[in-house]
């Protein structure tokens, strides 16, 4: 009997799994901070499946867990695991080597998805971070709301992976991907102030190209969608809040690494931006569930306030860099 558990802390960002799980190991060393400073800067709004979506779209394209240069990556096709029928052994082997494992599971077999468990077949990416042979359980992290590590039995995970129905669900993960944080792997990250300034300016100025609205025009998309009674997924409007969280940590990391000099009062302004974005997210959530038109003015007010305040803070940051 053996067991192994990898470190995990609640992630800084909590919208989409491919962004959420990138800074997951809690190893906030200098390389991680330098990588974070240069990423999660931009927002892009486009049309997908007939609906507006809000996503990160950085010039460096390094915000996703599968593109971050600080991770070693190993990938095996889901079909290969099925053919060899070695899922549990493979996961335990990878975790023992220090790799976090991403894979798709049918929530019908996930006891932590109370509204879906044994009721509805629905695919979702999960992160496996540990195992215990004595209890026959894996440690799993998923979009449970609190992003806490929970337990799933070997049998439930096995059934969730091998479920016949998962092949008929949209967007299921075709691979089992393993990642391991390694700040000395592939590249050495350096502070690039001019690149950082250019990316901030590009985001601040924004752009409109057909269905793609970039940067500051993200707020126009929110107004348009709410006014037109179009529905976001909750995580899409949440990604706007995540964006301000990232801005706060960017400034904090720059200060901690002594790359800029910033006062406590100025740091507090970035906290205020985050707070206003949280208010916007919550009001939009409330409007989505109630259709109370009296909330529309509040949404417009918050969008305008955040847009102008953010422009002011980016200009401040540009002066400090």
Secondary structure by P-SEA (a helix, b strand, c coil): ccbbbbbbcccccccccccccccccccccaaaaaaaaacccbbbbbbcccbbbbbbbccccccccccccccbbbbbbaaaaaaaccaaaaaaaaaaabbbbbbbbccccccccccccccbbbbbbbbbccccccccbbbbbcccccccbbbbcaaaaaaaaacccccccccccccbbbbbbbccccccccccaaaaaaaaaaaabbbbccccccccaaaaaaaaaaaacccccaaaaaaaaaaaaaaaaaaaaaaaaccccccaaaaaaaaaaaaaaaaaaaaaaaaaacccccaaaaaaaaaaaaaaaaaaaaaaaaaac
